[in-house]
Amino acid sequence: MFLALREIRHQPTRFVLVVAVIALVSYLTFFLAALAVGLAHSYRSAIDHWDATDVVLTDASNRNIVASRLTQTQLDAVPASASTTTLVSGAVVAEDTQGAKTDATAFGIHLDSFLLPALVEGTAPSDPTRQVIADDSLKDQGWEVGRTFTLTGSDHQWEVSGFAHDQSFQAIPVIFFDQAALVGNAPSSVSPTPNAIVSRDDLGGDAGLAQAGLTVLTTQQFISTLPGYAAQVLTFSLMIVSLIVI
């Protein structure tokens, strides 16, 4: 200890630089870790709020919800349950009366299902044919309760009745629509049939689903198949581990 203190007194600049490098590398490590967690969360936060067990897609979709189109025969093959519901999903562009455009993900849900998020502002839709619930991150872009908008490619007018917190999918805010209303007034980017079946029951052991051309994924498997999610997590993980080793 005595020799170390003498060395520090004789070469203070060297040790200041060593401490500065360690501090900066540590800061960069924590910064990247926080960024990685934040980005990963923005990809999956809406899915996490489902508190679901399984997500069912078609075999032909290659585990891509956008490519999944469920037929009525496939829907009938899934056991009916209060813990199982259908989901329509699609990327949309919301345009207000002033012409301002916002990228969003449309989730068409049954408003009496567990996919309906908890509200932090406003009320649940009283008119499902035109009222929606939006992620509250859209308030940063000037959205408010009562705001009206259309989806690019459709003339149908929608109105925000309430906001839910932390509802994003693939880093894009989610807008929740009544499923029948969305399908009936949707632009071409939204599927005319359900894209997925979301269930809080364990459907993995149901052989009838495989025979109907369906793939059952756990929610974690479904999240891992989101475009770019696995690559993003792996890249940040390698960077963080490398900095820790350094």
Summary of the structure (lengths in Angstrom):
residues: 246
radius of gyration: 23.6
end to end distance: 25.1
largest distance: 81.5
contacts: 746
relative contact order: 0.22
helix: 41%
strand: 26%
